[in-house]
Amino acid sequence: MSNRLTSHARRDLIVIAAVPLFARKGFAGTTTREIAEAAGVSEGLLFKHFANKTAIYDAIVREFKEQHPRFEEIRGLSPSTQSLVQIVRVTTEHFVTITESSELILARYRMFLRSLCEDGAFARLGVEAYAASLRSRFEECFEAARIAGDLVDDAS
């Protein structure tokens, strides 16, 4: 029986190995050599799967997107008061009720925060992947709720 990993499994292993390194050392401080060592592969094999570190970042963002399909669901909502409430609920629940405590999950959040303190590359990818489209959907739903008379201007 062979213990060889499939190409897909090896690619996943590289992505998983990169997250804590990026979280601890940042994008600029992490080398592809370190990622390869952490994944237990050669640097050449790493480049067979990923053209550069940015491609690894992209893979981490895509993985997050696949693991959180509710964000994709709310992007497809039609503008309405009900959709506005759904968007606010889903995004708030995600960030307020995080109960997952695996090292990989925590490393992803550290990676995002570290990115904000440094060059912002990973944070920007995440924001572009989610917030940009969610913002426009939020604005459309907010306007639909205003037109429907469901919003009250209570500035007093």
Secondary structure by P-SEA (a helix, b strand, c coil): ccccccaaaaaaaaaaaaaaaaaacccccccaaaaaaaacccaaaaaaacccaaaaaaaaaaaaaaacaaaaaaaaccccaaaaaaaaaaaaaaaaccccccaaaaaaaaaaaaaaaccaaaaaaaaaacaaaaaaaaaaaaaaaaaacccccccc
